[in-house]
């Protein structure tokens, strides 16, 4: 096994336990970060209803296709 100088090694060669390797420690770390006053919260999903971007995209695609067809048949 290769020696990694950035990871401190103990006398038994195992080093310190990795908190990311333990699911409970990782979840505690994530929960701790979410409870800080200055931390960002996950964005709420957009409310239902018409998706304006999707509708505009479909209209643009149809306009381009109509333009190509008009040029091809004229």
Buried (B, 14 or more C-beta within 10 A) or exposed (E): EEEEEEEEEEEEEEEEEEEEEEEEEEEEEEEEEEEEEEEEEEEEEEEEEEEEEEEEEEEEEEEEEEEEEEEEEE
